Structures are given as structure tokens and as C-alpha cells.
Amino acid sequence: MSELIRPSTVLPANRRPITIETADGLRLVGEVATPIDVRSTSILCLHPLPTAGGMMDSHVFAKAANRLPALAGIEVIRFNTRGTTSKSGTSEGVFGGGESERFDVEAAIEYCFSQLQVAKLWVVGWSFGTDLALKFARDPRVLGLILLSPPLRTSSPSDLDFWATDGRAITALIPEHDDYLKPIEAELAFNSLHQINLISVDGAKHLWVGEPAVYRVLSEITKLLAPDKLPLPTEF
């Protein structure tokens, strides 16, 4: 008999803790959730602002790790940036205001390729994590970016200029009721990025609260990375 997928549902995957070492000598805690069968692609998750409670276990990313390996064959890699705490532990260092986190992002991307042997990697940022992605996820091996609720707070026009010239795929999910950047504002802010796919999500808020909002986010990720797995089931 099937059961509904609920907020607490954890579907099968190979889950293991990871430790990422940065170029400036810090150890960051994380976790990788790998499909039991075929790994179609991988996502590296950059979490929301740690000074506002953001961490690798922030609910959208935790639910991605709990569901996408089984439902879509997508490997989910999460970690705490410097000074950030979650149930998995605390990463060394102190919050760097979105600047020294450069070392965290670059080390995490390198770990994905050198230690996890990732073949296809996308970087998924949420809020603060979108600024980190735009500023620091420039490794040429990264296939593209997925931005959830980008506030454009610490990234600069020069960062957008880089991606406009680079041309790699970028998808941005913009909540209708976002606290920082609403859909109309996003169209203006990202107008230099000819390749960006801006998706306005009716009824959604910055934190993607509620199962319908989470389902939409996970479906959009799957649509881009593993479209043959759509629609995502709501039961298991």
C-alpha cells in the first residue's frame, strides 16, 4: 500500500558524511546522498544566510536530499559554510559575510570532482547561496546554476557580467511574494543575462514554505536535470 510523501519522508539513498578542506585550512562538514541505482547528475547546494538560520539542513535542501536520489536519480551534495552549524555538525571558521566563503565554494566544487568523481555538476544556491554561486561557482566544470530566491545582496554587476559573457545555463526561481527580489524586479536585474530562464512562481515566498512550494522547486530542478523523471510522484 502506497504512502504520501510527507515533510518527514526519507526515501532510500546511500548517505554518508563528508569533510571538505578549504585552501585556507578549514574543515567543513557536509553530506552526500547518492542514488542507490544510477546517478544521472549531481547538485551542490549552497545554503541560505547562516546568520539568519540558514544551513545545509534548511528545509528545501534537506528534502531534496531525502527525495531526489530516489525519485530522480539526482545526487545531492550539501555542506555547511564556515562557522555554520546544523545537526550534522559545525564547520570550522567564522562567517565571512559572503567573501571568505569563496574558499568554501571553490573547495566544495573541487571535492565533488576529485573525491566524489562527479561527472555532471550543477550548483544550486538559495538566497545567500545564490550570491555565493554567482560570485564563486565559476569553475568551468560546473554545467550551470540554479538560483532559488536570489536577493542580489552581495553579488555585483560585474558578477552578472561574468555569467552574461560566459553563457552557461542559469535558471532562477523567483517567488511572487519574495522579500528581496520580486519577479518584475528580477527581470530588470537579470536583463543582461541573455541565457537566463526566469521562472515566476505564483504564491511562493522567499523561504518556499509548504509542501506545494517544495514540490515546485524539486520539480523544476528535475525538469532541468532529469526531465524523464517527471512528474515527481507524491506517493511511494
BELLIN-V197962 format. One record per residue. N is the residue number from 1. PSI is psi in degrees with one decimal (999 if undefined). Layout:
n: {N | N}
psi: {PSI | PSI}
//
This chain:
n: {1 | 2 | 3 | 4 | 5 | 6 | 7 | 8 | 9 | 10 | 11 | 12 | 13 | 14 | 15 | 16 | 17 | 18 | 19 | 20 | 21 | 22 | 23 | 24 | 25 | 26 | 27 | 28 | 29 | 30 | 31 | 32 | 33 | 34 | 35 | 36 | 37 | 38 | 39 | 40 | 41 | 42 | 43 | 44 | 45 | 46 | 47 | 48 | 49 | 50 | 51 | 52 | 53 | 54 | 55 | 56 | 57 | 58 | 59 | 60 | 61 | 62 | 63 | 64 | 65 | 66 | 67 | 68 | 69 | 70 | 71 | 72 | 73 | 74 | 75 | 76 | 77 | 78 | 79 | 80 | 81 | 82 | 83 | 84 | 85 | 86 | 87 | 88 | 89 | 90 | 91 | 92 | 93 | 94 | 95 | 96 | 97 | 98 | 99 | 100 | 101 | 102 | 103 | 104 | 105 | 106 | 107 | 108 | 109 | 110 | 111 | 112 | 113 | 114 | 115 | 116 | 117 | 118 | 119 | 120 | 121 | 122 | 123 | 124 | 125 | 126 | 127 | 128 | 129 | 130 | 131 | 132 | 133 | 134 | 135 | 136 | 137 | 138 | 139 | 140 | 141 | 142 | 143 | 144 | 145 | 146 | 147 | 148 | 149 | 150 | 151 | 152 | 153 | 154 | 155 | 156 | 157 | 158 | 159 | 160 | 161 | 162 | 163 | 164 | 165 | 166 | 167 | 168 | 169 | 170 | 171 | 172 | 173 | 174 | 175 | 176 | 177 | 178 | 179 | 180 | 181 | 182 | 183 | 184 | 185 | 186 | 187 | 188 | 189 | 190 | 191 | 192 | 193 | 194 | 195 | 196 | 197 | 198 | 199 | 200 | 201 | 202 | 203 | 204 | 205 | 206 | 207 | 208 | 209 | 210 | 211 | 212 | 213 | 214 | 215 | 216 | 217 | 218 | 219 | 220 | 221 | 222 | 223 | 224 | 225 | 226 | 227 | 228 | 229 | 230 | 231 | 232 | 233 | 234 | 235 | 236}
psi: {130.4 | 157.7 | 149.8 | 144.0 | 118.7 | 170.8 | -31.5 | -0.5 | 131.2 | 112.4 | 161.8 | 140.3 | 163.3 | 109.4 | 135.5 | 147.6 | 151.3 | 156.6 | 124.3 | 129.2 | 128.5 | 163.7 | -22.4 | 20.5 | 20.2 | 154.9 | 122.9 | 136.1 | 148.1 | -174.6 | 145.6 | 133.7 | 111.1 | 136.8 | 144.0 | -33.9 | -115.0 | 131.4 | 109.2 | -40.4 | 175.6 | 148.7 | 139.4 | 121.5 | 128.0 | 115.5 | 169.1 | 178.9 | 118.5 | -29.0 | -8.4 | 18.3 | 0.4 | 144.2 | 177.1 | -22.9 | 9.9 | 142.0 | -38.1 | -42.3 | -36.6 | -42.0 | -32.7 | -45.8 | -31.8 | -19.7 | -44.4 | -34.6 | -41.9 | -37.9 | -28.7 | 1.3 | 22.0 | 125.8 | 136.2 | 121.0 | 123.3 | 152.7 | 159.3 | 126.3 | 169.1 | 132.0 | 6.2 | 140.4 | 139.6 | -175.3 | -18.8 | -13.4 | -175.1 | 128.6 | 145.3 | 162.5 | -172.6 | 154.6 | 132.7 | 13.3 | 19.0 | 10.0 | -61.7 | -12.4 | -10.6 | -44.7 | -34.9 | -48.5 | -46.1 | -39.0 | -38.9 | -41.6 | -44.3 | -39.2 | -41.5 | -43.4 | -42.5 | -35.3 | -40.0 | -8.8 | 41.3 | 138.5 | -37.5 | 116.1 | 128.9 | 145.5 | 126.5 | 114.1 | 148.1 | 121.5 | -118.0 | -37.4 | -24.6 | -36.5 | -41.5 | -40.6 | -47.3 | -33.0 | -37.9 | -9.7 | 50.5 | -0.2 | 128.9 | -14.2 | -17.2 | 130.0 | -31.3 | -179.9 | 146.1 | 121.6 | 124.1 | 119.0 | 55.6 | 124.5 | -17.0 | 52.2 | -42.7 | -12.5 | 156.9 | 167.8 | -32.3 | -30.6 | -41.9 | -36.0 | -38.8 | -49.4 | -31.2 | -41.0 | -39.1 | -46.1 | -3.0 | 155.4 | 137.5 | 129.3 | 133.2 | 126.0 | 117.8 | 113.2 | 141.7 | -38.7 | 36.5 | 147.2 | -19.1 | -42.2 | 105.8 | 167.4 | -46.3 | -40.6 | -36.7 | -37.8 | -39.8 | -43.6 | -34.9 | 16.8 | -15.8 | -13.7 | 91.9 | -25.1 | -6.3 | 141.6 | 101.9 | 123.2 | 112.6 | 127.9 | 106.7 | 136.0 | -10.7 | 157.0 | 171.5 | -37.5 | 3.0 | 49.1 | 136.8 | 148.3 | -39.1 | -39.7 | -42.7 | -44.4 | -40.0 | -44.5 | -49.5 | -33.1 | -39.9 | -38.6 | -45.4 | -38.2 | -36.0 | -39.6 | -30.3 | 63.9 | -23.6 | -10.5 | -1.1 | 152.9 | 146.5 | 135.1 | 154.5 | -0.3 | 162.0 | 999}
//
